[in-house]
Amino acid sequence: MTTIASGTDTLTRDALTVLQPGFPGTTAPDWLLRRLGEGLASVGLFGRNIASPQQLASLTAQLRAERDDVLVAIDEEGGDVTRLEVRTGSSFPGNHALGAVDDVSLTLEVAAELGRRLAECGVNLNWAPSADVNSNPANPVIGVRSFGADPGLVARHTAAYVTGLQSAGVAACTKHFPGHGDTAVDSHHALPRIDADPAVLTERELTPFRAAIAAGTRAVMSAHILVPALDPARPATLSPRILTTLLREELGYDGLIVTDGMEMQAVAATYGIERGSVLAVAAGADAICVGGGLADDETVRRLRDALVTAVRTGELPEQRLADAARRVRALARWTASRSTAAAGPDEGTARAGRGAGRADVGLIAARRALRLTGDDVFTPLTEAPYVAALTPVANIAVGDETPWGVAAELGRLLPGTETGSFAGADAGHAALVAAGERRIVAVVRDEHRHPWMTTALDTLLTARPDTVVVEMGVPQAPPRGALHIATHGAARVCGRAAAEVIAAGTHA
């Protein structure tokens, strides 16, 4: 590809404006600051960029010193997918826990508090919420990131989340359009396919997105999925039928359309990121998200040049690129117009916290999301147990940096608690040996998706029927154990809520 000379011409600036790249490190590199001066309008933050709230605030201030209306985006869903608290676990339960409670005022309150914390750090665009209807229990990448399997429930909580987040001045980016819930493949690795007919898609997948649009979501993220009933040839991110005909024209959405990460294999393996980016903008996308794995100036230059060349050769209409850049700048103006100390929820929203301070709303929600099954009278543990974490491979969206489980929280309540991580065919026997005579607390994540996990629990419960089981994924398997606690997510606050029941018998 011919290198396009850096400059300030409108075409080159527009090509930079539609990019939403990541970068390495906890301070902005010189190349990124230079690109902001040349027209780049957005950056994406990941766990690698964040060490503390204070450091994050300094980083976003550094970016704004170069461009005061820069869009600073983050993938902060709360729950299992957290970047603000990537090394400690989230202070907020995720969508599945909120859906289990099914109190839209609580969902709004949680989203507003999360938005307040993001705004306080200078983040103004959140790649959340997930509006996917988790209709396929085998889904390897959505799961607890979804509010649930019922389209109506997902729709009302998606709308509440959008409203709460944006009340704090942080733009919501509802994802993954047209719906990633009925997939059995992770689009980070390959191209998923949904074979539902149009009527099912309309009533199931699209219902939450209609609710998000009605709630005023400022952005929508496309999914790298093939939906033959809508477009048999191209994944949604690259499909004019899905992004322009369906989302723009039929659903009447006029906000920003952001792609999911273009380096994900569902697109990159077939099209490459340069051609994929050109096709995405041509299809109707306005912002190209790239940087989860690719985060350097060379990537930005290659994508900029690909877009400019596509316009010059007639493959990409110049007006389409200009329109995409216009929408990016419009969202940047909206966020810049909102004070970082944006007005919080009104009095009605505040009452959703049931009298508690807003900072505690995450723990309140996690406690309310617990579902307990077992003996009518459970005697709380008074001696330090052994926590056997039956640990599956984490999906890329969640990552393996973020701790999960109940061991840390139980250790605070019952000092001397020990723990180990187990996986595979011999996990149950290995856990029994490691536990010795201690009472066992077995922690699982999506038992229904992992036959080895079911086998391990069989082994543990046969030998030690007083074992407590904590399910921190989607609770599809039959509950068992002396006490079975479904937390509906693996956030730190979910672990704390479960530990309170195990050690103190309290359940709010």
NORKA-V433790 format. One record per backbone hydrogen bond with DSSP energy under -1.0 kcal/mol. CO is the residue of the C=O (numbers start at 0). NH is the residue of the N-H. E is the energy in kcal/mol with one decimal. If there is no record, write none. Layout:
CO	NH	E
CO	NH	E
This chain:
8	12	-2.4
9	13	-2.7
10	14	-2.2
11	15	-2.0
12	16	-2.6
13	17	-1.5
15	18	-1.5
17	287	-3.3
19	289	-1.7
20	43	-2.9
28	32	-1.8
29	33	-2.4
30	34	-2.2
31	35	-2.1
32	36	-1.5
33	37	-1.0
34	39	-2.5
40	70	-3.1
42	72	-2.9
45	48	-2.1
46	49	-1.6
51	55	-2.5
52	56	-2.3
53	57	-1.9
54	58	-2.4
55	59	-2.6
56	60	-1.9
57	61	-2.0
58	62	-2.0
59	63	-2.3
60	64	-1.5
62	66	-2.0
66	69	-1.6
70	42	-2.2
71	123	-1.5
71	124	-1.7
72	44	-2.7
73	126	-3.3
77	80	-1.2
80	76	-1.2
80	77	-1.4
82	85	-1.1
84	87	-1.1
84	88	-2.9
89	492	-1.6
91	78	-2.4
93	97	-1.8
94	98	-2.9
95	99	-1.9
96	100	-1.8
97	101	-2.3
102	106	-2.1
103	107	-2.4
104	108	-1.9
105	109	-2.7
106	110	-2.5
107	111	-2.3
108	112	-2.2
109	113	-2.6
110	114	-2.7
111	115	-2.3
112	116	-2.0
113	117	-2.1
114	118	-2.9
115	119	-2.2
116	120	-1.0
117	122	-2.5
118	121	-1.5
123	170	-2.7
124	73	-1.6
125	127	-2.7
125	172	-1.2
127	172	-2.3
128	174	-2.5
132	134	-2.7
135	138	-2.2
141	144	-2.6
142	145	-2.1
143	95	-2.1
147	133	-2.1
149	153	-2.5
150	154	-2.4
151	155	-2.2
152	156	-2.0
153	157	-2.4
154	158	-2.3
155	159	-1.8
156	160	-2.5
157	161	-2.6
158	162	-2.4
159	163	-2.6
160	164	-2.9
161	165	-2.3
162	166	-1.3
164	167	-1.3
164	169	-1.3
165	168	-1.5
170	125	-2.8
171	218	-1.4
173	220	-2.9
174	130	-4.5
175	178	-2.5
176	222	-2.8
180	135	-1.2
185	188	-2.2
185	189	-1.9
186	265	-1.8
187	264	-1.8
191	225	-2.8
196	200	-2.3
197	201	-2.4
198	202	-2.0
199	203	-2.8
200	205	-2.6
205	209	-2.4
206	210	-1.8
207	211	-2.2
208	212	-2.4
209	213	-2.3
210	214	-1.7
211	216	-2.4
212	215	-1.2
217	255	-2.0
218	173	-2.2
219	257	-2.9
220	176	-3.0
222	224	-1.5
222	236	-1.1
224	235	-2.7
225	193	-2.6
226	229	-2.3
226	230	-2.7
234	237	-1.9
235	238	-1.6
238	242	-2.8
239	243	-1.6
239	244	-2.4
240	245	-2.0
241	246	-2.0
242	247	-1.0
243	248	-2.5
244	249	-2.1
245	250	-2.3
246	252	-2.1
255	219	-2.2
256	285	-2.7
256	286	-1.9
257	221	-2.6
260	263	-1.7
263	266	-1.6
263	267	-2.7
264	268	-1.3
266	270	-2.9
271	275	-2.1
272	276	-1.9
273	277	-2.0
274	278	-2.7
275	279	-2.2
276	280	-2.3
277	281	-2.4
278	282	-2.0
279	284	-2.6
286	258	-2.3
287	19	-2.8
288	261	-2.8
289	21	-1.1
295	299	-1.6
296	300	-2.8
297	301	-2.5
298	302	-2.3
299	303	-2.6
300	304	-2.8
301	305	-2.1
302	306	-2.1
303	307	-2.4
304	308	-2.8
305	309	-2.1
306	310	-1.8
307	311	-2.3
308	312	-2.0
309	314	-1.4
309	315	-2.1
310	313	-1.0
316	320	-1.7
317	321	-2.4
318	322	-2.4
319	323	-2.1
320	324	-2.4
321	325	-2.1
322	326	-2.0
323	327	-1.9
324	328	-2.4
325	329	-2.2
326	330	-2.1
327	331	-2.2
328	332	-2.4
329	333	-2.0
330	334	-2.6
331	335	-2.3
332	336	-1.7
334	337	-1.0
338	341	-1.3
345	349	-2.6
346	350	-1.9
348	351	-1.7
349	352	-1.6
350	353	-2.1
352	355	-1.7
356	359	-1.7
357	360	-1.6
359	363	-2.1
360	364	-2.4
361	365	-2.2
362	366	-2.5
363	367	-2.1
364	368	-1.4
366	369	-1.0
370	485	-2.7
372	483	-3.6
384	417	-1.8
385	440	-2.5
386	419	-2.0
387	442	-2.6
388	390	-1.1
388	421	-2.9
394	398	-3.1
405	409	-3.0
406	410	-2.5
407	411	-1.1
408	412	-1.3
409	413	-3.9
413	416	-1.4
417	386	-3.1
419	388	-2.8
421	390	-2.1
423	426	-1.9
425	429	-2.5
426	430	-2.2
427	431	-2.0
428	432	-2.2
429	433	-2.3
430	434	-2.4
431	435	-1.5
434	437	-1.9
438	385	-3.2
439	467	-2.2
440	387	-2.3
441	469	-3.0
442	389	-2.9
443	471	-3.1
445	448	-1.7
446	449	-1.7
449	452	-1.2
449	453	-1.5
450	454	-2.2
451	455	-2.1
452	456	-2.4
453	457	-2.4
454	458	-2.2
455	459	-2.5
456	460	-3.0
457	461	-2.0
458	462	-1.9
459	463	-3.1
463	466	-2.0
466	481	-2.0
467	441	-3.1
468	484	-2.8
469	443	-2.9
470	486	-2.4
473	475	-1.8
481	374	-1.9
482	468	-2.8
483	372	-2.4
484	470	-2.5
485	370	-1.8
490	494	-2.0
491	495	-2.2
492	496	-2.3
493	497	-2.1
494	498	-2.4
495	499	-2.2
496	500	-1.2
497	501	-2.2
498	502	-2.7
499	503	-2.1
499	505	-1.2
500	504	-1.0
501	380	-2.9
